[in-house]
Amino acid sequence: VESPEPRKQYYSKPQQRVDAELMRIFKRRLEELLGTRGAYLLDGEMNILGKVPTKELRNALRGLPEVEYIIMDGPVTQDLIKTAEMGRISFIVATSAIGSSTEVNIVTADELRL
């Protein structure tokens, strides 16, 4: 007898282990954004490439292919996850998540203890 398919997760856990220093950076950056409805776009060395309103995030990503991290004040949706999967985004840090991914690591405010 085959076991049933696992239930879909709506609050994703990171698929890769995140070291404590990276979690501190994520937490600090997300704290800076709380209440702004904005998002930071960062490169692989954690340099901020830009800050945009969350509403404009998908368009901004198209113009910045070097973005590897998104930190945002707001929920990450499945639509944004799909956009991130098409780029080279490795992490999305958000206040909450409505969706999941096997390619992009999602970290929520709850996981950062905010």
TAQUI-V831276 format. One record per residue. N is the residue number from 0. SS is DSSP state (~ for helix, > for strand, _ for the rest). PSI is psi as a letter, one per 40 degrees, with the letter a starting at -180 (none if undefined). OMEGA is omega in radians with two decimals (none if undefined). Layout:
N:SS:PSI:OMEGA / N:SS:PSI:OMEGA
This chain:
0:_:h:3.12 / 1:_:i:3.09 / 2:_:i:-3.14 / 3:_:i:3.10 / 4:_:i:3.11 / 5:_:i:3.11 / 6:_:i:-3.14 / 7:_:h:3.10 / 8:_:h:3.08 / 9:_:e:3.02 / 10:>:h:-3.02 / 11:_:i:2.98 / 12:_:i:3.11 / 13:_:h:3.12 / 14:_:e:3.11 / 15:_:i:-3.13 / 16:_:h:-3.12 / 17:_:h:-3.12 / 18:_:i:-3.05 / 19:~:d:-3.14 / 20:~:d:3.11 / 21:~:d:3.10 / 22:~:d:3.09 / 23:~:d:3.12 / 24:~:d:3.12 / 25:~:d:-3.10 / 26:~:d:-3.13 / 27:~:d:-3.13 / 28:~:d:3.13 / 29:~:d:3.08 / 30:~:d:3.12 / 31:~:d:-3.05 / 32:~:e:-3.04 / 33:_:h:3.14 / 34:_:e:-3.08 / 35:_:e:-3.00 / 36:_:f:3.14 / 37:>:i:3.13 / 38:>:h:2.99 / 39:>:i:3.02 / 40:>:h:-3.05 / 41:>:i:3.07 / 42:_:a:-3.09 / 43:_:e:3.11 / 44:_:e:3.10 / 45:_:f:3.03 / 46:_:h:3.12 / 47:>:h:3.11 / 48:>:d:3.13 / 49:>:i:3.04 / 50:>:h:-3.09 / 51:>:i:3.00 / 52:>:i:-3.10 / 53:~:d:3.12 / 54:~:d:-3.07 / 55:~:e:-3.04 / 56:~:d:-3.11 / 57:~:d:3.12 / 58:~:d:-3.14 / 59:~:d:-3.13 / 60:~:d:3.13 / 61:~:d:-3.12 / 62:~:e:-3.11 / 63:_:g:-3.08 / 64:_:e:-3.11 / 65:_:e:3.14 / 66:_:h:3.08 / 67:_:d:-3.13 / 68:>:h:3.01 / 69:>:h:3.04 / 70:>:h:-2.97 / 71:>:i:3.05 / 72:>:g:-3.12 / 73:>:i:-3.14 / 74:>:i:3.02 / 75:>:h:-3.11 / 76:>:i:3.11 / 77:~:d:3.11 / 78:~:d:3.09 / 79:~:d:3.11 / 80:~:d:3.12 / 81:~:d:3.09 / 82:~:d:-3.13 / 83:~:d:3.14 / 84:~:d:3.12 / 85:~:d:3.10 / 86:_:a:3.12 / 87:_:f:-3.14 / 88:_:h:3.10 / 89:_:d:3.14 / 90:>:i:2.90 / 91:>:h:3.08 / 92:>:h:-3.04 / 93:>:i:3.13 / 94:>:d:3.07 / 95:>:i:-3.12 / 96:>:h:3.04 / 97:>:g:-3.08 / 98:>:i:-3.13 / 99:_:i:-3.12 / 100:_:i:3.02 / 101:_:e:-3.09 / 102:_:d:-3.10 / 103:_:h:3.09 / 104:>:h:-3.13 / 105:>:h:3.11 / 106:>:h:-3.12 / 107:>:i:3.12 / 108:_:d:3.11 / 109:_:d:3.14 / 110:_:d:3.10 / 111:_:e:-3.12 / 112:_:f:3.07 / 113:_:none:none
